[in-house]
Amino acid sequence: MGGTITDRQNIKDPINGFAGEYVFNSATMVWTANEPNRPQVWGGPAMYVSDPANTSHSDFAMVGHERNGVFFHH
């Protein structure tokens, strides 16, 4: 479930070849990962699991889209 957007920023800096659009919010997540091909010398396949999302606290989250480098003319 998403939180309330707390801020939006649009930044343009053509001198340094950078631009970005950002949204500030909060976020929590649950994740799992595995290593099915982990070498047997390290104990074989491994599985990693996060704690449940309801045990998390979010102070800050930012999602954005940026353009730099080859996308700007010098």
Contacts in CASP RR format, 6 or more apart in sequence:
PFRMAT RR
TARGET T0000
AUTHOR 0000-0000-0000
METHOD contacts of the structure
MODEL  1
MGGTITDRQNIKDPINGFAGEYVFNSATMVWTANEPNRPQVWGGPAMYVS
DPANTSHSDFAMVGHERNGVFFHH
2 25 0 8 1.000
2 26 0 8 1.000
2 27 0 8 1.000
3 25 0 8 1.000
3 26 0 8 1.000
3 27 0 8 1.000
4 25 0 8 1.000
4 26 0 8 1.000
5 23 0 8 1.000
5 24 0 8 1.000
5 25 0 8 1.000
6 24 0 8 1.000
6 25 0 8 1.000
6 26 0 8 1.000
7 23 0 8 1.000
7 24 0 8 1.000
8 21 0 8 1.000
8 22 0 8 1.000
8 23 0 8 1.000
8 24 0 8 1.000
9 20 0 8 1.000
9 21 0 8 1.000
9 22 0 8 1.000
9 24 0 8 1.000
10 19 0 8 1.000
10 20 0 8 1.000
10 21 0 8 1.000
10 22 0 8 1.000
11 18 0 8 1.000
11 19 0 8 1.000
11 20 0 8 1.000
11 21 0 8 1.000
11 22 0 8 1.000
12 18 0 8 1.000
12 19 0 8 1.000
12 20 0 8 1.000
13 19 0 8 1.000
14 72 0 8 1.000
17 68 0 8 1.000
17 69 0 8 1.000
17 72 0 8 1.000
17 74 0 8 1.000
18 66 0 8 1.000
18 67 0 8 1.000
18 68 0 8 1.000
18 69 0 8 1.000
18 72 0 8 1.000
19 66 0 8 1.000
19 67 0 8 1.000
19 68 0 8 1.000
19 72 0 8 1.000
20 64 0 8 1.000
20 65 0 8 1.000
20 66 0 8 1.000
20 67 0 8 1.000
21 64 0 8 1.000
21 65 0 8 1.000
21 66 0 8 1.000
22 62 0 8 1.000
22 63 0 8 1.000
22 64 0 8 1.000
23 62 0 8 1.000
23 63 0 8 1.000
23 64 0 8 1.000
24 60 0 8 1.000
24 61 0 8 1.000
24 62 0 8 1.000
25 61 0 8 1.000
25 62 0 8 1.000
25 63 0 8 1.000
26 58 0 8 1.000
26 59 0 8 1.000
26 60 0 8 1.000
26 61 0 8 1.000
27 58 0 8 1.000
27 61 0 8 1.000
28 53 0 8 1.000
28 56 0 8 1.000
28 57 0 8 1.000
28 58 0 8 1.000
29 50 0 8 1.000
29 53 0 8 1.000
29 56 0 8 1.000
30 50 0 8 1.000
30 52 0 8 1.000
30 53 0 8 1.000
31 49 0 8 1.000
31 50 0 8 1.000
32 47 0 8 1.000
32 48 0 8 1.000
32 49 0 8 1.000
32 50 0 8 1.000
33 47 0 8 1.000
33 48 0 8 1.000
34 45 0 8 1.000
34 46 0 8 1.000
34 47 0 8 1.000
34 48 0 8 1.000
35 44 0 8 1.000
35 45 0 8 1.000
35 46 0 8 1.000
36 45 0 8 1.000
37 45 0 8 1.000
38 44 0 8 1.000
38 45 0 8 1.000
38 46 0 8 1.000
END
